[in-house]
Amino acid sequence: MQGNREYGFGIIELVVTLAVVGILATIAAPSLMTMIRDNRMTAYTNQLTATLMRARSEAISRRGSVTVCPSSNGTACNTTQAELGWISFWDVDADGVADGGAEVI
């Protein structure tokens, strides 16, 4: 005669496993949030650096003034909060203002 074989997990094993997973998730969550914040900061820094390098390159190739300024709508300089976005444009009259016909780069 063969003995009774039980397959699967009992309720005790499942509760212990869920407790261990919960503890590990609680420990990992703060460092995960820090990593996400740091990655966002790095992405914004890389975007700004790329915009500044492109503006410099355009100024050299056009032999004129290219301005980079904060912008919330992507068409005009209208905010002092650079975290909302920025634009670069060919500043024909070198006044630092995106005129109506300014070419956004």
C-alpha positions in Angstrom: 0.0 0.0 0.0 1.1 3.4 -0.9 0.8 6.3 1.7 -1.2 9.3 1.1 0.7 12.0 -0.8 -0.2 15.6 -0.4 0.6 18.1 -3.2 0.7 21.9 -3.1 1.1 24.3 -0.2 -0.7 24.4 3.1 -2.2 27.6 4.5 0.7 28.1 6.9 3.2 28.0 4.1 1.2 30.5 2.0 0.8 32.9 5.0 4.6 32.8 5.7 5.4 33.4 2.1 3.1 36.4 1.8 4.5 37.8 5.0 8.1 37.5 3.7 7.1 39.1 0.4 5.3 41.9 2.2 8.4 42.6 4.4 10.7 42.6 1.3 8.3 45.0 -0.6 8.2 47.4 2.4 12.0 47.4 2.5 12.4 47.8 -1.3 9.7 50.5 -1.9 11.7 53.6 -0.6 14.8 52.8 -2.6 12.7 52.1 -5.7 11.1 55.6 -5.3 14.6 57.1 -4.9 15.8 55.4 -8.1 12.8 56.6 -10.1 13.3 60.2 -8.9 17.1 60.0 -9.7 16.3 58.6 -13.2 13.9 61.4 -13.9 16.4 64.0 -12.8 19.0 62.4 -15.1 16.6 62.4 -18.0 15.8 66.1 -17.5 19.5 67.0 -17.2 20.3 65.1 -20.4 17.4 66.8 -22.3 18.6 70.2 -21.2 22.2 69.4 -22.1 21.1 68.2 -25.5 19.1 71.4 -26.1 22.0 73.6 -25.1 24.4 71.7 -27.3 22.0 72.0 -30.2 21.5 75.7 -29.6 25.2 76.2 -29.6 25.6 74.2 -32.8 22.8 76.2 -34.5 24.3 79.5 -33.4 27.7 78.6 -34.9 26.2 77.3 -38.1 23.9 80.3 -38.6 26.4 82.8 -37.3 23.7 84.4 -35.2 22.1 84.4 -31.8 20.2 81.4 -30.6 18.3 81.7 -27.3 17.1 79.0 -24.9 14.4 80.0 -22.5 11.8 78.4 -20.2 8.4 77.8 -21.9 5.3 76.0 -20.8 3.6 75.9 -24.2 6.6 75.1 -26.5 6.1 78.2 -28.7 7.0 81.3 -26.6 9.1 82.2 -23.5 6.4 82.7 -20.9 7.5 81.3 -17.6 10.3 81.3 -15.1 9.9 77.7 -14.2 12.3 75.7 -16.4 10.8 72.4 -15.1 7.8 73.0 -17.2 9.9 72.9 -20.3 12.1 75.0 -22.5 12.5 76.1 -26.1 15.4 77.2 -28.3 14.9 79.6 -31.1 16.9 81.6 -33.6 16.9 85.1 -32.3 17.2 87.3 -35.4 17.2 90.6 -33.6 19.2 89.3 -30.5 16.7 90.7 -28.0 16.1 87.4 -26.2 12.4 87.3 -27.1 10.7 84.8 -29.4 9.2 87.1 -32.0 6.2 86.1 -34.0 8.3 84.8 -36.8 11.0 83.2 -34.6 12.1 79.8 -35.8 11.9 77.3 -32.9 14.7 74.9 -33.1 
